[in-house]
């Protein structure tokens, strides 16, 4: 592959990643948003994370599987409890990894 093509591809990928993130930030940086919009925006990260996790936890093979063979679902339940009570991202990730490792080791 030509070096120029690789370079143009990298810059193109950078532009299509950077521009959609910066335009709203620049357009809204000098404005005061209504409290209802700020409240609504506070739920966006949770909604996005849930939308990314739910298919992997509930249907890892493409079909909903709540059997004991779906270790990710069963390891996620205590991990959610750790997340709710600790409110610590690192602790939650470590607990989730520990639960998956324990389930794999003991089963």
C-alpha positions in Angstrom: 0.0 0.0 0.0 1.2 3.5 -0.9 2.5 5.5 2.1 0.5 8.6 0.9 -2.7 6.6 0.9 -2.0 5.3 4.5 -1.3 8.9 5.6 -4.5 10.3 4.0 -6.5 7.4 5.5 -5.1 8.2 9.0 -5.9 11.9 8.6 -9.4 11.1 7.2 -10.1 8.8 10.2 -8.9 11.4 12.6 -11.1 14.0 11.0 -14.3 11.9 11.0 -13.6 11.0 14.7 -12.6 14.5 15.9 -15.0 16.8 14.0 -18.3 15.2 15.3 -17.1 15.5 18.8 -15.7 19.0 18.6 -18.6 20.7 16.7 -21.2 20.2 19.5 -18.7 21.1 22.2 -17.7 24.3 20.4 -21.3 25.2 19.6 -22.6 24.7 23.1 -19.6 25.9 25.1 -20.7 29.5 25.3 -24.4 28.7 26.0 -26.2 27.9 29.2 -28.3 24.8 28.8 -31.7 24.4 30.5 -31.6 22.2 33.6 -33.9 19.6 32.0 -31.4 19.2 29.1 -28.5 18.8 31.6 -30.5 16.2 33.5 -31.3 14.4 30.3 -27.7 14.4 29.2 -26.6 12.9 32.5 -28.4 9.7 31.6 -26.6 9.3 28.2 -23.5 7.5 29.5 -25.6 5.0 31.4 -27.9 4.3 28.5 -25.0 3.8 26.1 -23.2 1.5 28.4 -26.4 -0.5 29.0 -27.0 -0.7 25.2 -23.5 -2.1 24.7 -23.5 -4.5 27.6 -27.0 -6.0 27.4 -26.6 -8.0 24.2 -23.2 -9.4 25.4 -24.6 -10.4 28.8 -28.0 -11.7 27.8 -27.4 -13.2 24.4 -23.7 -14.0 23.9 -24.4 -16.5 21.2 -27.1 -14.4 19.5 -30.0 -16.1 21.4 -31.1 -15.0 24.9 -29.4 -17.4 27.3 -30.1 -17.1 31.1 -28.9 -20.7 31.8 -26.0 -21.4 34.2 -23.8 -21.9 31.1 -23.8 -18.1 30.5 -21.1 -17.2 33.0 -21.0 -13.5 31.9 -24.6 -13.0 32.9 -24.1 -14.7 36.3 -20.8 -12.9 37.0 -22.5 -9.6 36.1 -25.1 -9.8 38.8 -22.7 -9.5 41.8 -20.6 -7.1 39.8 -23.6 -4.8 39.5 -24.1 -5.0 43.2 -20.4 -4.0 43.7 -20.9 -1.1 41.3 -24.0 0.2 43.1 -22.6 0.0 46.6 -19.0 1.0 46.0 -19.4 3.6 43.2 -15.8 2.8 42.3 -15.0 2.1 38.7 -11.7 0.3 39.3 -13.2 -1.8 42.1 -16.1 -2.7 39.9 -13.9 -3.8 37.0 -11.6 -5.8 39.3 -14.6 -7.4 40.9 -16.1 -8.3 37.6 -12.8 -9.9 36.4 -12.6 -11.7 39.7 -16.1 -13.1 39.4 -15.6 -14.3 35.8 -12.2 -15.9 36.8 -13.8 -17.6 39.9 -16.7 -19.0 37.8 -14.3 -20.3 35.2 -12.0 -21.8 37.8 -14.7 -23.5 39.9 -17.0 -24.6 37.1 
